[in-house]
Amino acid sequence: MKLVKLSANKSSFKTIQFRRGFNIIIADRDQDSSDKHSTNGLGKTLLLEIISYCLGGSPSETLKKEEMRDWIFSLTIEIDGEEIVLKRAIKDRKKYIEALGIEDISVDEVCLTLGEKLFGLSVREVKDKSNHPTYRTLASYFMRTYDGAFSNPFLCFAGQNVLSRNNNAAFLIGLNWRLSVKFSQLKSEFNKLDSANKAIETGAFDVFGGTVGDLNSEKIDVELQLAEKMKRLENFQVHEDYRDIQAKADTLTKEIHDVINEITINSQIVERYKDSLKNENGDDIRIEQIYEAAGAVFEKSSLRTLDEVINFHRNVVLNRKNYLESEIELYLTKNRTLDSKMEKLSNERAGYMNILKTHGALDEYTKLQDEVNKSRAKIADIESRISRLTEIKSRIDDIRIEISGIISKMRQEYSGDQPLISTAIRLFNSNSRFLYEQPGTLSIDVDKEGYKFKIDIKKAGSYGVSSMKVFCYDLMLAEYWSTVRHREFPLFHDSKIFADVDPRQVAKALEISSSKAESLDFQYVCSMNSGYMPYDYLPEEFTDNFSKYIIARFNDKDEHSTLLGVTF
């Protein structure tokens, strides 16, 4: 792929025409600028961000600003001799206005197609597999616009995990990246399962309720409880009239209590009558004394004879005794009747109670059945947890075996991949040797963590040298893909990659990148502040062609001299 032209829907925007080979964007300070002016914000970094956005990337912070909302950018690219327009609006980030000859097409579809055309990625594999190299991730190694991209050659954005880095590096070098992807998938699964297993064993993860041993113990306890409930259930007899019988028994109990109360009352009456009967004795009354007392008041001629009075009194006492005796007999008879009734009620109630004792109600039976079913369900749940724990341990063992097999296969293929590996190493070493007296080293190996990539340059303690590691690696990728993989992708470097780098190394970096881009016909695009251009160290051949390399020049004179033609 080659860049052809970048334009926008605003007349103030400076349309950029790209050239084949080496391209440079310069930010100048106007001769009348004061010390307060700056070459920052003129558009050199923004230009790379816009290109990245047109090629399917996420918008940068500048592009997210409200002032950019109604901007539309069009990037013309060339793939296999065919020019393609990628037209994308800022306000609608999920689709293109036009791309690949199709209007209103989603960004995902465009990225899948570009991934297939530019990197040979399988659409099906990209969709189906996690940690699979994607078009945007691979493109980010050629367009380092994200934070943290210049800290490590194998890191295209801050926070990228090791497995992703290794997978993409393997793909870009031409190693068996599918093995690397499979390894990363298994490693990720292993880490999750192993962490879960350790958490379970330490009791920190209670979803499973303990270890296999704990669960087996719990299962045995629940099985014992189930056996007891099953025995009760087997001996349980259900009486269909249980509730009616219980109601009748309750009614009989109340009646018996009423009878007992009545018998008690009757007995108390009999006792009082018997006490009264003891005092009813006519012979004990002194009639003479009564008459002598009465004679003091009445005339004796008005009183009856003594015999008449005595006989009358005896008759009264006799009648009273007869009454009490009859009443006693009456209440005794009532109690005998009540005793007989109570015996009958008690016998009847005893029959009902015997039925209640030997039978149960249907809802009680159902409740017992529910308890049995709950115990069975709990046992099934425990067995399921035991099975899952066993599967986890078994899967951990299986993954260890699978990972070991993949590592073995990687090592076997390592010898066959030596021509590719040697080419990448040779190109990187050549780039670093050109910049420094002692060449840096790119090493590619296989260890227990899969493919292992490492870069070293002597005196790599400073930030500037670290940036040059990235430069040498990126330039190696651009040359490698152009000459070995025969699928080129433009290489972009913002001026920040040269920050804090010795001017001599900056000059050599510009020299070698321009030389290779021109001779090998791949595009290299970089931005520089004119004040940091190492003119004193640049070779004559470069300075002679310097003007033709420049595709855009911005300065701080006014807003019209910037990329957008406006400031905000």
Order of alpha helices (4+ residues) and beta strands (2+ residues): beta-beta-beta-alpha-beta-beta-beta-beta-alpha-alpha-alpha-alpha-alpha-alpha-alpha-alpha-alpha-alpha-alpha-beta-beta-alpha-beta-alpha-beta-alpha-beta
